[in-house]
Amino acid sequence: MTNIYQEAFGALHGGRVLDVATGNGGFIQVLLDSLGGYTEIVGIDSTERVLASARQTFQRDNIRFAQMNAERMNFADASFDTVCISNSLHHMANLPQVLAEMKRVLRPAGHFLINEMYRDGQTETQLSHVHLHHWWAAVDTAQGVTHHETFTRQQIADIAGQLGLHAIAFYDYASLEDDPKGADLIRELDGIIDRSIERTSGAPNEAVLRARGEELRQRVHTVGFHSATALVIVGEKSSPEYKL
């Protein structure tokens, strides 16, 4: 998994790194495996439950976590050398505000990293992931949780383009080597689908959501599953003296 990330991040010394919407810290592990170096990593998320899991996983003095609203961060301007967000652009209620906050706390000439799955141009096995993810978004929405369907590749590129970064590089990452119908994989996905179906209980559209989940279970068993391709973006925040 780390080859493309090592290509994208290997030459970077992250310095003080902010991981927005860190969840259980999955992208922090990618950073540890691929960054050329770092001094501190701070992960923020709005949900304390997932942060508790992250704290258990990363018990290091220079990795810490804080519950925080990404739309209103409690950090000073230009206080991070690197900011990043992974597979969370489509989870934001006010994405422009989150991105503006990330840019505010990033120092001039600091690096802005985006890692985001996209929905178009996927293989049939990868489309299983896209369809599942969109169903998960519908289940979350029914529970009052902000979760939109995923973007297209061009939409993600446009989002990055609107940040006014320079020296932007784009990398596409897909992993299609594993057996898409492996027994362990199918068993894991069945469990995830079961838990998602349980979460539909009491929703106004419960029957529709449950039926959609069972249809997707059948697809996974018949077609298989691979993770969708992600777009990895690295850009630099313009320094005051930088001119286009």
C-alpha positions in Angstrom: 0.0 0.0 0.0 2.8 2.4 0.8 4.6 2.5 -2.6 2.5 5.3 -4.1 2.5 7.2 -0.8 6.3 6.9 -0.5 6.5 8.3 -4.0 4.2 11.2 -3.1 5.4 11.9 0.5 8.9 10.4 0.7 10.8 13.6 -0.1 8.8 15.6 2.5 9.8 16.3 6.0 6.4 16.8 7.6 7.5 18.9 10.5 4.4 19.5 12.7 1.6 17.6 10.9 -2.2 18.1 11.3 -4.4 15.2 10.3 -8.0 16.4 10.0 -10.9 14.0 10.5 -8.4 11.4 11.7 -10.9 8.8 12.8 -9.1 5.9 14.3 -5.8 7.2 12.8 -5.6 5.1 9.7 -3.9 7.8 7.6 -1.4 8.5 10.4 0.0 5.0 9.8 0.3 5.9 6.1 2.2 9.0 7.1 4.5 7.1 9.4 5.3 4.6 6.7 5.8 7.2 3.9 6.9 10.6 5.1 10.6 11.5 5.0 10.3 12.6 8.6 8.2 14.5 11.1 8.5 16.2 14.5 4.9 15.9 15.7 1.5 14.6 14.4 -1.8 16.0 15.8 -5.0 14.2 14.8 -8.4 15.9 15.3 -11.9 14.5 14.9 -15.3 15.5 16.1 -16.0 12.0 17.7 -14.4 11.1 20.9 -15.1 7.4 20.4 -12.8 7.0 17.4 -10.2 9.1 19.1 -10.0 6.8 22.0 -9.2 4.0 19.6 -6.5 6.1 17.9 -4.9 6.9 21.2 -4.7 3.2 22.0 -3.0 2.5 18.6 -0.5 5.4 18.6 1.0 5.6 22.1 3.9 8.0 21.3 4.9 11.2 22.9 4.9 13.1 19.5 1.5 11.8 18.3 -1.5 13.3 20.0 -5.2 13.6 19.4 -7.9 16.2 20.2 -11.7 16.3 19.8 -12.3 19.4 17.7 -14.7 20.9 15.1 -12.7 21.2 11.9 -14.7 24.2 10.9 -13.4 26.2 13.9 -9.9 24.9 14.9 -8.3 25.9 18.1 -4.9 26.5 16.5 -3.0 29.6 15.7 -2.5 30.8 12.2 0.5 29.2 10.4 1.1 26.7 13.3 1.6 23.6 11.2 4.1 22.6 8.5 1.8 20.0 6.9 -1.9 19.6 6.9 -3.8 16.5 5.5 -7.2 15.0 5.1 -7.9 11.5 4.0 -11.2 10.1 2.6 -13.2 12.7 4.5 -13.9 15.5 2.0 -17.3 13.9 1.4 -18.0 13.7 5.1 -18.0 17.5 5.7 -21.1 19.6 6.2 -19.2 22.7 5.2 -16.2 21.6 3.2 -15.1 25.1 2.0 -14.9 26.2 5.7 -12.9 23.1 6.7 -10.4 23.7 3.8 -10.2 27.4 4.7 -9.3 26.5 8.3 -6.7 23.9 7.1 -5.1 26.5 4.9 -5.2 29.1 7.7 -3.3 26.9 10.2 -0.7 25.9 7.5 2.4 28.0 7.3 3.5 29.6 4.0 5.3 27.1 1.8 3.9 24.3 4.0 2.4 21.2 2.3 -1.3 20.4 1.9 -2.1 16.7 1.4 -5.3 15.2 0.2 -6.1 11.5 -0.1 -9.6 10.8 -1.4 -11.3 7.8 -3.1 -13.4 8.7 -6.2 -16.3 7.1 -7.9 -15.6 7.1 -11.6 -13.3 5.1 -13.7 -13.5 2.0 -11.4 -13.4 -1.7 -12.2 -16.4 -3.9 -11.5 -14.8 -5.1 -8.2 -14.0 -1.5 -7.2 -17.5 -0.4 -8.0 -18.6 -2.8 -5.2 -16.7 -0.5 -2.8 -18.3 2.7 -4.4 -21.8 1.2 -4.2 -21.3 0.1 -0.6 -19.9 3.5 0.3 -22.9 5.3 -1.1 -25.1 2.9 0.8 -23.2 3.6 4.0 -23.7 7.3 3.3 -27.4 6.8 3.0 -27.5 4.8 6.3 -25.5 7.6 8.0 -27.8 10.3 6.6 -30.8 8.4 7.9 -29.2 8.6 11.4 -28.6 12.3 11.0 -24.9 11.9 10.4 -23.3 14.1 7.6 -22.1 11.7 4.9 -22.3 12.5 1.2 -21.7 10.3 -1.8 -18.1 10.3 -3.1 -16.8 12.7 -5.6 -15.5 12.1 -9.2 -11.8 12.4 -9.8 -12.3 15.8 -11.5 -14.3 17.2 -8.7 -11.5 16.3 -6.2 -8.9 17.9 -8.5 -11.1 21.0 -8.8 -11.4 21.2 -5.0 -7.6 21.2 -4.7 -7.3 23.7 -7.6 -9.5 26.2 -5.7 -7.1 26.2 -2.7 -4.6 28.4 -4.6 -1.8 26.0 -4.0 1.3 25.8 -6.2 3.6 22.9 -7.2 0.6 20.6 -7.2 1.3 16.9 -7.9 -1.4 14.2 -8.5 -1.1 10.5 -8.0 -3.7 7.8 -8.5 -3.6 4.8 -6.2 -5.3 1.4 -6.7 -4.6 -2.0 -5.2 -6.0 -4.8 -7.3 -3.7 -7.7 -6.4 -5.6 -9.3 -3.6 -8.3 -11.9 -4.2 -11.6 -10.0 -4.6 -13.5 -13.0 -3.3 -11.1 -14.1 -0.5 -12.9 -15.9 2.3 -11.6 -13.6 5.0 -12.5 -10.5 3.0 -16.1 -11.7 2.3 -16.5 -12.6 6.0 -15.3 -9.1 7.1 -17.7 -7.4 4.6 -20.6 -9.5 5.7 -20.0 -8.4 9.2 -19.8 -4.7 8.2 -23.0 -5.1 6.1 -24.8 -6.8 9.1 -23.8 -3.9 11.4 -24.9 -1.3 8.9 -28.3 -3.1 8.4 -28.7 -3.0 12.2 -28.2 0.8 12.1 -31.2 1.2 9.8 -33.6 0.2 12.6 -36.3 2.8 13.0 -35.3 4.9 10.0 -38.2 6.1 7.9 -36.7 4.3 4.9 -35.6 1.2 6.8 -37.0 -1.3 4.4 -35.4 0.3 1.4 -32.0 0.6 3.1 -32.1 -3.0 4.4 -33.0 -4.3 0.9 -30.2 -2.3 -0.7 -27.8 -3.7 1.8 -28.8 -7.3 1.0 -28.5 -6.5 -2.7 -24.9 -5.2 -2.1 -24.1 -8.3 -0.1 -25.1 -10.4 -3.0 -23.0 -8.3 -5.3 -19.9 -8.7 -3.1 -20.4 -12.4 -3.1 -20.9 -12.6 -6.8 -18.6 -9.9 -8.3 -16.1 -9.4 -5.5 -14.6 -6.4 -3.9 -11.5 -4.1 -4.3 -11.0 -0.7 -2.7 -11.8 2.1 -5.0 -8.9 4.1 -6.6 -7.9 7.1 -4.6 -6.5 10.5 -5.8 -3.5 11.6 -3.8 -2.6 15.3 -4.0 0.4 17.2 -2.7 0.5 21.0 -3.0 2.3 23.9 -1.3 0.8 26.9 0.3 2.0 30.0 -1.5 4.5 32.2 0.3 3.8 35.9 0.4 6.7 36.5 -2.0 5.4 33.8 -4.4 3.9 35.1 -7.6 2.0 33.1 -10.2 
